[in-house]
Amino acid sequence: MDGNARWARARGLPVLAGHREGAKTLKQIVKDAVRLGIDELSVYAFSTENWQRPRDEVEGLMEMFAELIDSETPELNEEGVRMRFIGRRDEVSQRLQERMAWAEQETAANTRMILFVAFNYGGRAEILDAAARFEGGTEEDFRKFLYAPEMTDPDLLIRTSGEIRTSNFLLWQCAYSELVFTETLWPDFSEDDLRAALDEYEARGRRFGAR
């Protein structure tokens, strides 16, 4: 979900205004995904590298994230969406850890869609954390030590704002994902953009290394 800061700067607004607009977009895209019958949606909310951003931006993001969990979880629960957070929780505040656990507990029984929120997440960090506990075996044995072993490998990865890289997102899980890059900044991303990405995915032939 890239491009919040550029969206804000283009309008002469503070960066956090862009993040709040991006949060509104996420709320709508989750509804669109549910309506389109998507089973799992994973979003990159805050990376392990994002701590390097200006302190006021990071503090604002942490506060906003806690507010969003409180305000949006009841509605997601009504929509039948199960929430799962992936990342290094022990490095965020106790308040955020408690809100994440609460949201997961409140929505645990929902089956309409799973929303994975990657927060303080890094693909390399996930693999390192899993490897530290792995004692040998198969790929499926290794998967059990990932942050969300139940996550299905994503069919499609969408990156907004014109950046053409995966930026340390779900490195293990996205080994065979189809990639779609769009120039649209995340706050401007709409259901039409989502449908266009899905249409592009549907038009591709997936062989997983076979001919």
C-alpha positions as CSV (number, residue, x, y, z in Angstrom):
1,M,0.0,0.0,0.0
2,D,2.6,2.5,-1.2
3,G,2.2,6.2,-2.0
4,N,0.6,7.8,1.0
5,A,3.3,10.4,1.6
6,R,3.5,11.4,-2.1
7,W,-0.2,11.7,-2.2
8,A,-0.1,14.1,0.8
9,R,2.8,16.2,-0.5
10,A,1.2,16.6,-3.8
11,R,-1.7,18.3,-2.0
12,G,0.4,20.3,0.4
13,L,-0.8,18.2,3.4
14,P,1.2,16.6,6.2
15,V,2.4,13.0,5.7
16,L,0.0,11.7,8.3
17,A,-2.9,13.0,6.3
18,G,-1.8,10.8,3.5
19,H,-1.7,7.8,5.9
20,R,-5.2,8.5,7.1
21,E,-6.5,8.7,3.6
22,G,-4.7,5.5,2.9
23,A,-6.5,3.9,5.8
24,K,-9.9,5.0,4.3
25,T,-8.8,3.3,1.1
26,L,-8.0,0.1,2.9
27,K,-11.4,0.0,4.6
28,Q,-13.1,0.3,1.2
29,I,-10.8,-2.2,-0.5
30,V,-11.5,-4.8,2.2
31,K,-15.2,-4.4,1.5
32,D,-14.6,-4.7,-2.2
33,A,-12.5,-7.8,-1.7
34,V,-15.2,-9.4,0.5
35,R,-17.8,-8.7,-2.2
36,L,-15.6,-10.1,-4.9
37,G,-15.2,-13.4,-3.0
38,I,-11.6,-13.1,-2.2
39,D,-10.7,-15.6,0.6
40,E,-7.5,-14.0,1.9
41,L,-6.2,-10.5,1.7
42,S,-2.7,-9.5,3.1
43,V,-1.7,-5.9,3.5
44,Y,1.7,-4.4,4.4
45,A,1.0,-1.8,7.0
46,F,4.4,-1.2,8.7
47,S,7.7,-2.8,7.9
48,T,10.7,-3.5,10.1
49,E,12.5,-0.8,8.0
50,N,9.8,1.9,8.6
51,W,11.2,2.6,12.1
52,Q,13.9,4.6,10.2
53,R,11.3,7.2,9.2
54,P,11.0,10.6,11.1
55,R,10.0,10.1,14.7
56,D,6.9,12.2,14.5
57,E,5.6,10.1,11.5
58,V,6.3,6.8,13.3
59,E,4.6,8.0,16.5
60,G,1.6,9.2,14.5
61,L,1.4,5.9,12.7
62,M,1.4,3.9,15.9
63,E,-1.3,6.1,17.4
64,M,-3.4,5.9,14.2
65,F,-3.0,2.1,14.0
66,A,-4.3,1.7,17.6
67,E,-7.3,3.9,16.8
68,L,-8.1,2.0,13.6
69,I,-8.0,-1.3,15.4
70,D,-10.5,0.0,17.9
71,S,-12.8,1.7,15.4
72,E,-12.7,-0.8,12.5
73,T,-12.7,-4.2,14.3
74,P,-16.4,-4.2,15.1
75,E,-17.3,-3.5,11.5
76,L,-14.9,-6.1,10.2
77,N,-16.5,-8.5,12.6
78,E,-20.0,-7.8,11.2
79,E,-18.6,-8.3,7.7
80,G,-17.4,-11.8,8.7
81,V,-13.7,-10.9,8.3
82,R,-11.2,-12.6,10.5
83,M,-8.2,-10.5,11.5
84,R,-4.6,-11.8,11.8
85,F,-1.5,-9.8,12.5
86,I,1.9,-10.9,11.4
87,G,5.3,-9.5,12.4
88,R,7.4,-9.0,15.5
89,R,4.9,-7.9,18.1
90,D,7.3,-7.8,21.0
91,E,8.9,-4.7,19.5
92,V,5.7,-2.6,19.5
93,S,4.0,-1.0,22.5
94,Q,2.1,-3.1,25.1
95,R,-1.0,-1.2,24.1
96,L,-0.7,-2.2,20.5
97,Q,0.0,-5.8,21.4
98,E,-3.2,-5.9,23.5
99,R,-5.3,-4.3,20.8
100,M,-4.0,-6.8,18.2
101,A,-4.8,-9.7,20.5
102,W,-8.3,-8.3,21.2
103,A,-9.1,-7.9,17.4
104,E,-7.9,-11.4,16.7
105,Q,-10.0,-12.8,19.5
106,E,-13.1,-10.8,18.6
107,T,-13.0,-12.0,14.9
108,A,-11.6,-15.5,15.4
109,A,-14.7,-17.4,14.4
110,N,-15.3,-15.5,11.2
111,T,-14.9,-17.4,7.9
112,R,-15.9,-15.0,5.1
113,M,-12.4,-13.6,4.6
114,I,-9.1,-13.5,6.4
115,L,-7.3,-10.1,6.6
116,F,-3.6,-10.5,7.3
117,V,-2.1,-7.3,8.5
118,A,1.7,-7.2,8.3
119,F,2.8,-4.8,11.1
120,N,6.5,-4.5,12.1
121,Y,6.9,-7.1,9.5
122,G,9.9,-8.1,7.3
123,G,10.1,-11.1,5.1
124,R,13.7,-11.7,6.0
125,A,12.9,-11.3,9.7
126,E,10.1,-13.9,9.4
127,I,12.4,-16.4,7.8
128,L,15.1,-15.8,10.4
129,D,12.6,-16.2,13.2
130,A,11.4,-19.4,11.7
131,A,14.8,-20.8,11.0
132,A,15.9,-20.1,14.7
133,R,13.2,-22.7,15.8
134,F,13.4,-25.1,12.8
135,E,15.1,-28.4,13.5
136,G,15.0,-29.8,10.1
137,G,12.5,-31.4,7.7
138,T,10.5,-30.4,4.7
139,E,9.2,-27.1,3.4
140,E,5.9,-27.9,5.0
141,D,7.7,-28.5,8.3
142,F,9.4,-25.1,8.0
143,R,6.1,-23.4,7.2
144,K,4.8,-24.3,10.6
145,F,7.2,-21.8,12.1
146,L,6.2,-18.8,10.0
147,Y,4.1,-16.1,11.6
148,A,0.9,-17.4,10.0
149,P,1.3,-21.0,9.0
150,E,-2.3,-21.1,7.9
151,M,-1.8,-18.4,5.2
152,T,-2.3,-19.6,1.7
153,D,0.6,-18.6,-0.6
154,P,-0.7,-15.5,-2.4
155,D,-1.8,-15.9,-6.0
156,L,-1.3,-12.2,-6.7
157,L,0.8,-9.4,-5.2
158,I,-0.2,-5.8,-6.1
159,R,2.3,-2.9,-5.5
160,T,1.0,0.6,-5.9
161,S,2.7,4.0,-6.6
162,G,4.9,2.9,-9.5
163,E,7.6,1.2,-7.4
164,I,8.7,-2.0,-9.0
165,R,10.0,-4.2,-6.1
166,T,8.5,-6.4,-3.4
167,S,10.3,-4.6,-0.5
168,N,10.8,-7.5,1.8
169,F,7.1,-8.6,1.8
170,L,6.2,-12.2,2.2
171,L,9.4,-13.5,0.6
172,W,8.7,-17.1,1.5
173,Q,5.0,-17.1,0.6
174,C,5.3,-15.1,-2.7
175,A,7.8,-17.4,-4.4
176,Y,5.4,-18.1,-7.2
177,S,2.9,-15.2,-6.9
178,E,2.0,-13.2,-9.9
179,L,3.1,-9.6,-9.6
180,V,1.1,-6.5,-10.7
181,F,2.6,-3.0,-10.4
182,T,0.5,0.1,-10.8
183,E,1.3,3.8,-11.0
184,T,-1.8,4.6,-8.8
185,L,-0.9,6.0,-5.4
186,W,-2.5,3.9,-2.6
187,P,-5.0,6.6,-1.5
188,D,-6.4,6.7,-5.0
189,F,-6.5,3.0,-5.4
190,S,-10.1,1.9,-6.2
191,E,-12.3,-1.1,-6.9
192,D,-11.6,-0.5,-10.6
193,D,-7.9,-0.8,-10.0
194,L,-8.4,-4.0,-8.0
195,R,-10.6,-5.5,-10.7
196,A,-8.0,-4.5,-13.4
197,A,-5.3,-6.3,-11.4
198,L,-7.5,-9.4,-11.0
199,D,-8.3,-9.3,-14.7
200,E,-4.5,-9.2,-15.5
201,Y,-3.9,-12.1,-13.2
202,E,-6.7,-14.1,-14.8
203,A,-5.1,-13.6,-18.2
204,R,-1.8,-15.1,-17.2
205,G,-0.8,-18.7,-17.4
206,R,0.7,-20.1,-14.2
207,R,3.0,-23.1,-14.5
208,F,5.0,-23.1,-11.2
209,G,8.2,-24.0,-13.0
210,A,6.6,-26.6,-15.3
211,R,6.1,-26.2,-19.1
